[in-house]
Amino acid sequence: METRICKIGDSVGVIFPRALQAEVGKKYKISKVKDTFVLTPLRSDLFAAAADWQGFRDAVTDEDRAWDEIEE
């Protein structure tokens, strides 16, 4: 599959072929490794909403703690 870089105003952009099923509005981190552009989806911070984790520590059992202490 091929595409090309297009001029969009004072910037440039890439048109993704429909077959890739890219989602409009989805955000990505872009980096460049030598001559290759790499797009990585941005994910929300798992711990951003403290209320979602309220009471979690109290729910950890002794068995959970034992698993965490197993040496490899």
GUFIRO-712466 format. One record per residue (C-alpha): residue number from 0; residue in three letters; x, y, z. Coordinates in steps of 0.05 Angstrom, whole numbers. Layout:
// residues N
+-----+-----+--------+--------+--------+
:   k :   r :     xx :     yy :     zz :
+-----+-----+--------+--------+--------+
: NUM : ALA :      X :      Y :      Z :
...
+-----+-----+--------+--------+--------+
// end
This chain:
// residues 72
+-----+-----+--------+--------+--------+
:   k :   r :     xx :     yy :     zz :
+-----+-----+--------+--------+--------+
:   0 : MET :      0 :      0 :      0 :
:   1 : GLU :     26 :     69 :    -16 :
:   2 : THR :      8 :    141 :      2 :
:   3 : ARG :     41 :    208 :     -5 :
:   4 : ILE :     53 :    268 :     39 :
:   5 : CYS :      7 :    326 :     19 :
:   6 : LYS :     11 :    401 :     34 :
:   7 : ILE :    -45 :    423 :     80 :
:   8 : GLY :    -41 :    499 :     92 :
:   9 : ASP :     27 :    513 :    124 :
:  10 : SER :     34 :    440 :    146 :
:  11 : VAL :     37 :    372 :    113 :
:  12 : GLY :     -6 :    311 :    123 :
:  13 : VAL :    -17 :    240 :     99 :
:  14 : ILE :    -81 :    210 :     72 :
:  15 : PHE :    -91 :    140 :     98 :
:  16 : PRO :   -123 :     90 :     50 :
:  17 : ARG :   -193 :     69 :     72 :
:  18 : ALA :   -169 :     -4 :     77 :
:  19 : LEU :   -128 :     16 :    139 :
:  20 : GLN :   -193 :     36 :    175 :
:  21 : ALA :   -161 :     97 :    209 :
:  22 : GLU :   -208 :    131 :    259 :
:  23 : VAL :   -221 :    205 :    246 :
:  24 : GLY :   -204 :    246 :    308 :
:  25 : LYS :   -161 :    193 :    342 :
:  26 : LYS :    -97 :    222 :    371 :
:  27 : TYR :    -28 :    194 :    360 :
:  28 : LYS :     43 :    208 :    383 :
:  29 : ILE :     88 :    214 :    322 :
:  30 : SER :    163 :    201 :    323 :
:  31 : LYS :    215 :    194 :    269 :
:  32 : VAL :    266 :    137 :    269 :
:  33 : LYS :    317 :    152 :    214 :
:  34 : ASP :    272 :    157 :    151 :
:  35 : THR :    211 :    123 :    182 :
:  36 : PHE :    151 :    158 :    215 :
:  37 : VAL :    120 :    118 :    272 :
:  38 : LEU :     49 :    132 :    297 :
:  39 : THR :     31 :    107 :    366 :
:  40 : PRO :    -40 :    114 :    393 :
:  41 : LEU :    -46 :    159 :    454 :
:  42 : ARG :    -79 :    123 :    512 :
:  43 : SER :   -113 :    156 :    570 :
:  44 : ASP :    -79 :    154 :    638 :
:  45 : LEU :   -105 :     93 :    674 :
:  46 : PHE :    -99 :    128 :    742 :
:  47 : ALA :   -126 :    196 :    721 :
:  48 : ALA :   -193 :    188 :    756 :
:  49 : ALA :   -176 :    175 :    830 :
:  50 : ALA :   -250 :    160 :    845 :
:  51 : ASP :   -246 :     98 :    800 :
:  52 : TRP :   -194 :     69 :    847 :
:  53 : GLN :   -227 :     87 :    913 :
:  54 : GLY :   -229 :     26 :    958 :
:  55 : PHE :   -182 :    -15 :    913 :
:  56 : ARG :   -128 :    -23 :    966 :
:  57 : ASP :   -179 :    -50 :   1015 :
:  58 : ALA :   -200 :   -102 :    963 :
:  59 : VAL :   -130 :   -132 :    956 :
:  60 : THR :   -129 :   -200 :    991 :
:  61 : ASP :    -72 :   -236 :   1026 :
:  62 : GLU :    -72 :   -285 :    967 :
:  63 : ASP :    -61 :   -226 :    919 :
:  64 : ARG :     -2 :   -202 :    962 :
:  65 : ALA :     28 :   -273 :    962 :
:  66 : TRP :     26 :   -274 :    885 :
:  67 : ASP :     62 :   -207 :    883 :
:  68 : GLU :    118 :   -235 :    927 :
:  69 : ILE :    132 :   -298 :    886 :
:  70 : GLU :    204 :   -298 :    861 :
:  71 : GLU :    217 :   -316 :    789 :
+-----+-----+--------+--------+--------+
// end
